[in-house]
Amino acid sequence: MKPYRVSVRFYPDRGQEKKAIDFLKQLPEKKINRFIVDAVSEKIKASPVSLSAGDLDAIREIIKDELSGVTFAAPVEKATPGITELTEEENAANQESVLADMDAFFS
């Protein structure tokens, strides 16, 4: 099988590329290709995973299968205490309070 060949050019007037040139010049000539191949391979490994549409469909299917046995239900409502009537004393105190507030407001 023929090896895949590619030509790479580095421009010395670009900062990062100048650093790459300087580094590659330090390597033995026979090791430059191996270094570049290894560097590209490592960059690919470190890159975030990109998912194709088929991958996303497979993930959806897995989630669907896993959740098929789970029952979802609305939370049980807590009982609220019923509204009670005020006692005569509470009602009288309430009226006095309202009247006192009104007197203070209009005074």
C-alpha positions, 0 to 999 in steps of 0.5 A: 500500500502506498503511503499518503503523502502531503506537503507541509509549509511553514512560514517563518514570518508567523510566530507559531510557525517560526517556533515550529520551524526552529523545533523541527530543525533540531530533529534528525531529518529522518525523524521529522516525518514521524514527529509530524505524524505523531503530533497530528495523531495526538491532536486528533485524540485530544480533540472533542468528539464530533458525533454524526447523525447516526451516533446521535440516533444510537444515543437516543435509542439507548436512552429510550431503551433505558427509560422505557422501564421508568414510570414518571408521575406527577408529585403528590399534592400536599394537603393544605389546611382548610380555611377556618373562620375567625372566632368572635374574639379574633374577628373583633381584634381584627376589626379594631386593628383595621380601624386603628390603621385607618385612623392612623392613615387618615390622621 
